[in-house]
Amino acid sequence: MKLIVPGPEELTCIVTAAYSVASAGGILAPEAIEVEAINAFQRHMLGQETPTQVVPGPLPIGLESIIADPASRRQLVRQLAILSLVDGTLRPEKVAVVADAARRLGVSEFGLTVLSQLSKRQGRGHVFGFMRRIVAHYWSFDGRATARDWLGMAWTAAPWLPGLGRYLGRDALLLRYRALGALPAGSFGRMVHGYYTAHGFPMPGEPKSLPEGWARHEIYHVLSGYATNLQGELLLAGFIAGNTEELCLDIVLPALIQLHVGLKFVPGPVSQGKLQPDPFFRAMARGAAMQVDLLAGWRLWDVAELPLDDVRRRYGIPALTAAEREELAPHKALLPA
């Protein structure tokens, strides 16, 4: 996603669309958390110090003419999809408004299809499609799910299969990641190594480890500073959604559905009510400010020897403020400084 400061007409249109989702087209009164979320969205993603307020109702009549740029249309629909889950209920009426906006703006995404089906409690048939996209764009480095990538999944489940680890080069990969521990203190690579050891996660190449591409999830933790508990993972999902293009909704919608709505969709924990709108949209804005998409061919080795703080500055990641740290401390949502 991109951080934008829209003009008055575009801003009113965006906010009206957001309230249309929250009110199911003017049928329902928006919940307090939805108003909070729309305000936080405006502050952090639209650069509005004083959020605009509108009367909830249908989607704007001039939606298609006001939001004309294809990238802006896609971003708006993604934000509307996220806002449809804020009340924690996954109501079909609100998702239908998102679908109508997507239709009018000519936006089509896999995540929107899954959201629509899940709102009708019919989406589990899309789990394989979701996994295929994760393998192609998260586990793989080139956006294609090859036979080697699927074999990497098999090795994760059964590292004892004769010769598979050798074929996949797991021993050499493990040596390379372990060598990060010999880099200078404070270096990015050393911090990644320390993150793995501190959390007891298997490094790439170790038995039961995921393919190397998934290491970028852990690297997102290191770069963003968000912890690995449920609150931290939800913030990280917002951060990654702000940063990456192809998998934006694939990352953030399952996180919100499982950790805020409480509906099981993909493997992983399930909880309810974890969304804190202001920190969430601030995390998204931090990811959107990042100048490098980690899921678009990025590799750790190009910057492993640089100090972590230098990498964050090079990538344009805004630092967490003292106020943010104080707000998130009770939730243990941040990694140790």
C-alpha positions as CSV (number, residue, x, y, z in Angstrom):
1,M,0.0,0.0,0.0
2,K,1.0,3.6,-0.3
3,L,0.7,6.5,2.1
4,I,-1.4,9.2,0.4
5,V,-2.8,12.6,1.3
6,P,-5.9,12.8,-0.8
7,G,-7.6,16.0,-1.9
8,P,-10.9,17.1,-0.3
9,E,-13.2,15.4,-2.8
10,E,-11.2,12.1,-2.9
11,L,-11.0,12.2,1.0
12,T,-14.7,12.6,1.4
13,C,-15.3,9.8,-1.1
14,I,-12.9,7.4,0.7
15,V,-14.4,8.1,4.1
16,T,-17.9,7.8,2.8
17,A,-17.1,4.4,1.4
18,A,-15.5,3.4,4.7
19,Y,-18.6,4.4,6.6
20,S,-20.8,2.6,4.0
21,V,-19.0,-0.6,4.9
22,A,-19.3,0.0,8.6
23,S,-23.0,0.7,8.3
24,A,-23.7,-2.0,5.7
25,G,-24.8,0.7,3.3
26,G,-26.6,2.8,5.9
27,I,-28.6,-0.1,7.4
28,L,-26.6,-0.4,10.7
29,A,-25.1,2.1,13.1
30,P,-21.3,1.8,13.0
31,E,-19.8,0.3,16.2
32,A,-17.5,2.4,18.3
33,I,-14.5,0.3,17.3
34,E,-15.4,0.9,13.6
35,V,-15.4,4.7,14.1
36,E,-12.1,4.4,15.9
37,A,-10.7,2.3,13.1
38,I,-11.9,4.7,10.3
39,N,-10.3,7.6,12.2
40,A,-7.1,5.7,12.7
41,F,-7.1,4.8,9.0
42,Q,-7.4,8.4,8.1
43,R,-4.7,9.6,10.5
44,H,-2.1,7.0,9.6
45,M,-2.8,6.0,6.0
46,L,-4.3,9.3,4.7
47,G,-2.3,11.8,6.6
48,Q,-5.3,13.5,8.3
49,E,-4.5,14.9,11.7
50,T,-8.2,15.7,12.1
51,P,-10.3,12.8,10.7
52,T,-13.3,13.6,8.5
53,Q,-16.7,12.6,9.7
54,V,-19.6,11.7,7.4
55,V,-23.2,10.5,7.8
56,P,-23.2,6.7,7.2
57,G,-25.0,5.6,4.1
58,P,-24.6,4.0,0.7
59,L,-21.4,4.0,-1.4
60,P,-20.7,7.4,-3.0
61,I,-22.6,8.0,-6.3
62,G,-19.4,9.3,-8.0
63,L,-17.1,6.5,-6.6
64,E,-15.9,5.4,-10.1
65,S,-15.2,8.9,-11.4
66,I,-13.5,10.2,-8.2
67,I,-11.3,7.2,-7.6
68,A,-10.0,6.9,-11.1
69,D,-6.4,5.6,-10.8
70,P,-6.2,1.7,-10.8
71,A,-3.7,1.6,-7.9
72,S,-5.9,3.9,-5.8
73,R,-8.9,1.8,-6.6
74,R,-7.2,-1.4,-5.5
75,Q,-5.9,0.2,-2.3
76,L,-9.3,1.5,-1.4
77,V,-11.0,-1.8,-1.9
78,R,-8.3,-3.5,0.2
79,Q,-8.9,-1.0,3.0
80,L,-12.6,-1.6,2.8
81,A,-12.1,-5.3,3.0
82,I,-10.1,-4.8,6.2
83,L,-12.6,-2.4,7.7
84,S,-15.4,-5.0,7.1
85,L,-13.9,-7.1,9.8
86,V,-13.3,-4.5,12.5
87,D,-16.6,-5.2,14.3
88,G,-15.4,-8.7,14.9
89,T,-18.4,-10.4,13.3
90,L,-17.7,-10.9,9.6
91,R,-21.2,-9.8,8.6
92,P,-22.3,-10.7,5.0
93,E,-24.1,-7.3,4.7
94,K,-20.8,-5.4,5.2
95,V,-18.8,-7.7,3.0
96,A,-21.5,-7.2,0.3
97,V,-20.7,-3.5,0.3
98,V,-17.0,-4.3,-0.2
99,A,-17.9,-6.6,-3.1
100,D,-20.1,-3.8,-4.6
101,A,-17.3,-1.3,-4.4
102,A,-14.9,-3.8,-6.0
103,R,-17.3,-4.4,-8.8
104,R,-17.8,-0.7,-9.5
105,L,-14.1,0.0,-9.4
106,G,-13.1,-3.1,-11.4
107,V,-11.0,-4.6,-8.7
108,S,-10.7,-8.4,-8.5
109,E,-8.5,-10.3,-6.0
110,F,-8.3,-13.7,-4.6
111,G,-8.6,-12.4,-1.0
112,L,-12.0,-10.7,-1.9
113,T,-13.4,-14.0,-3.1
114,V,-12.3,-15.8,0.1
115,L,-13.7,-13.0,2.2
116,S,-17.1,-13.2,0.5
117,Q,-17.2,-17.0,0.9
118,L,-16.2,-16.9,4.5
119,S,-18.9,-14.3,5.3
120,K,-21.3,-17.0,4.2
121,R,-19.3,-19.6,6.1
122,Q,-18.4,-21.3,2.8
123,G,-14.8,-20.4,2.3
124,R,-12.8,-23.5,3.5
125,G,-12.7,-24.8,-0.1
126,H,-10.3,-21.9,-0.9
127,V,-7.6,-23.1,1.6
128,F,-5.6,-24.9,-1.1
129,G,-5.7,-21.8,-3.3
130,F,-4.5,-19.7,-0.4
131,M,-1.7,-22.1,0.3
132,R,-0.7,-22.1,-3.4
133,R,-0.3,-18.4,-3.3
134,I,1.7,-18.5,-0.1
135,V,4.1,-21.1,-1.5
136,A,4.4,-19.1,-4.8
137,H,5.0,-15.6,-3.2
138,Y,6.1,-16.2,0.3
139,W,8.1,-19.5,0.4
140,S,9.4,-19.0,-3.2
141,F,11.6,-16.0,-4.1
142,D,10.5,-15.6,-7.7
143,G,6.6,-15.7,-7.4
144,R,6.3,-19.2,-8.9
145,A,5.4,-22.4,-7.0
146,T,7.8,-24.9,-8.4
147,A,8.2,-28.6,-7.7
148,R,11.2,-27.7,-5.6
149,D,9.1,-25.4,-3.4
150,W,6.5,-28.2,-2.9
151,L,9.3,-30.6,-2.0
152,G,10.4,-28.1,0.5
153,M,7.0,-28.4,2.2
154,A,7.4,-32.2,2.1
155,W,10.8,-31.9,3.8
156,T,9.3,-29.7,6.6
157,A,6.8,-32.4,7.4
158,A,9.2,-35.4,6.9
159,P,12.9,-34.3,7.1
160,W,13.8,-38.0,7.5
161,L,13.0,-38.8,3.8
162,P,16.3,-40.2,2.4
163,G,18.3,-37.7,0.3
164,L,15.6,-35.0,0.2
165,G,17.5,-32.6,2.5
166,R,20.6,-33.0,0.5
167,Y,18.8,-32.4,-2.8
168,L,17.3,-29.2,-1.4
169,G,20.7,-28.0,-0.1
170,R,19.5,-27.8,3.5
171,D,22.9,-28.5,5.1
172,A,24.6,-25.6,3.3
173,L,21.6,-23.4,4.0
174,L,21.8,-24.2,7.8
175,L,25.5,-23.4,7.9
176,R,24.9,-20.1,6.3
177,Y,22.3,-19.1,8.8
178,R,24.3,-20.3,11.7
179,A,27.2,-18.2,10.5
180,L,25.1,-15.1,11.1
181,G,25.8,-15.6,14.8
182,A,29.5,-14.7,14.1
183,L,28.7,-11.3,12.7
184,P,29.3,-8.1,14.8
185,A,26.9,-7.3,17.6
186,G,24.0,-5.1,16.4
187,S,24.4,-6.2,12.8
188,F,21.2,-7.2,11.0
189,G,22.3,-10.7,10.4
190,R,23.4,-11.1,14.1
191,M,20.0,-9.8,15.2
192,V,18.2,-12.3,13.0
193,H,20.3,-15.1,14.4
194,G,19.6,-13.9,17.9
195,Y,15.8,-13.8,17.2
196,Y,15.8,-17.4,16.1
197,T,17.8,-18.6,19.1
198,A,15.8,-16.5,21.6
199,H,12.5,-17.9,20.4
200,G,13.7,-21.5,19.8
201,F,12.5,-21.4,16.2
202,P,14.3,-23.9,13.8
203,M,16.6,-22.0,11.5
204,P,16.3,-22.5,7.8
205,G,17.9,-25.9,7.0
206,E,17.2,-27.4,10.4
207,P,14.7,-30.3,10.7
208,K,11.1,-29.1,10.9
209,S,12.1,-25.7,9.5
210,L,10.0,-24.1,6.9
211,P,11.5,-23.2,3.4
212,E,13.9,-20.3,3.5
213,G,11.4,-17.9,1.9
214,W,9.4,-18.1,5.2
215,A,12.4,-16.6,7.0
216,R,11.2,-13.3,5.6
217,H,8.2,-13.5,8.1
218,E,10.7,-13.7,11.0
219,I,12.8,-11.0,9.4
220,Y,9.7,-8.8,9.2
221,H,9.5,-9.3,13.0
222,V,13.1,-8.1,13.5
223,L,12.7,-5.1,11.2
224,S,9.3,-4.0,12.6
225,G,10.0,-4.8,16.3
226,Y,6.6,-6.5,16.7
227,A,6.5,-9.6,19.0
228,T,5.4,-13.1,18.3
229,N,2.4,-13.3,20.6
230,L,-1.1,-12.9,19.2
231,Q,-1.2,-9.1,19.5
232,G,2.2,-8.8,18.0
233,E,1.3,-11.1,15.1
234,L,-1.8,-9.1,14.3
235,L,0.3,-5.9,14.2
236,L,2.9,-7.6,12.0
237,A,0.1,-8.7,9.6
238,G,-0.8,-5.0,9.3
239,F,2.8,-4.1,8.8
240,I,3.3,-6.7,6.0
241,A,0.0,-5.7,4.4
242,G,1.2,-2.1,4.2
243,N,4.6,-3.3,2.8
244,T,3.8,-6.0,0.2
245,E,1.8,-5.8,-2.9
246,E,0.9,-9.3,-4.2
247,L,0.0,-10.9,-0.9
248,C,-1.5,-7.9,0.9
249,L,-5.0,-9.4,1.6
250,D,-3.7,-12.9,1.8
251,I,-1.7,-11.9,4.8
252,V,-3.9,-9.5,6.7
253,L,-7.4,-11.1,6.2
254,P,-6.6,-14.5,7.7
255,A,-4.9,-12.7,10.6
256,L,-8.0,-10.6,11.3
257,I,-10.4,-13.4,10.7
258,Q,-8.6,-15.8,13.1
259,L,-7.3,-13.3,15.8
260,H,-10.1,-10.8,15.9
261,V,-13.2,-12.4,14.5
262,G,-12.3,-15.8,16.0
263,L,-13.1,-17.9,12.9
264,K,-10.8,-20.8,12.0
265,F,-9.6,-20.6,8.4
266,V,-6.0,-21.6,8.1
267,P,-3.6,-23.5,10.4
268,G,-2.7,-21.4,13.5
269,P,-4.2,-20.0,16.7
270,V,-7.7,-18.6,17.0
271,S,-8.7,-15.8,19.3
272,Q,-11.2,-12.9,19.5
273,G,-11.1,-9.2,19.9
274,K,-7.3,-8.7,19.4
275,L,-7.6,-5.7,17.1
276,Q,-6.5,-2.3,18.5
277,P,-7.3,0.1,15.7
278,D,-4.8,2.8,16.2
279,P,-1.7,0.6,16.7
280,F,-2.9,-1.6,13.8
281,F,-3.2,1.2,11.3
282,R,0.0,2.7,12.6
283,A,1.7,-0.6,11.9
284,M,0.3,-0.6,8.4
285,A,1.5,2.9,7.8
286,R,5.0,1.9,9.0
287,G,5.0,-1.0,6.5
288,A,3.7,1.3,3.7
289,A,6.5,3.7,4.4
290,M,9.0,0.9,3.8
291,Q,10.8,1.3,0.5
292,V,11.6,-2.3,-0.1
293,D,9.0,-5.1,-0.5
294,L,10.5,-8.1,1.2
295,L,8.2,-10.5,-0.7
296,A,9.4,-9.3,-4.1
297,G,12.7,-11.1,-4.5
298,W,14.4,-9.5,-1.5
299,R,17.3,-11.5,0.1
300,L,18.8,-11.1,3.5
301,W,22.4,-11.6,2.4
302,D,22.6,-8.2,0.7
303,V,22.3,-6.4,4.0
304,A,23.1,-9.0,6.7
305,E,26.4,-7.3,7.7
306,L,24.9,-3.8,8.1
307,P,23.8,-2.5,11.5
308,L,20.1,-3.2,12.0
309,D,19.4,0.5,12.6
310,D,21.1,1.4,9.3
311,V,18.9,-1.1,7.5
312,R,15.8,0.3,9.0
313,R,16.9,3.8,8.0
314,R,17.8,2.7,4.5
315,Y,14.4,1.1,4.0
316,G,12.6,4.1,5.4
317,I,10.9,2.3,8.3
318,P,9.6,4.8,10.9
319,A,10.9,4.3,14.4
320,L,8.5,3.3,17.1
321,T,7.9,6.3,19.3
322,A,8.2,6.3,23.1
323,A,4.4,6.8,23.3
324,E,3.8,3.7,21.0
325,R,6.1,1.6,23.1
326,E,4.3,2.7,26.3
327,E,0.9,1.9,24.7
328,L,2.0,-1.6,23.5
329,A,4.0,-2.6,26.6
330,P,1.0,-3.9,28.6
331,H,0.2,-6.2,25.7
332,K,3.8,-7.4,25.3
333,A,3.4,-6.7,21.6
334,L,7.0,-5.6,21.0
335,L,10.3,-7.5,20.9
336,P,12.8,-6.6,23.6
337,A,14.7,-3.4,22.5
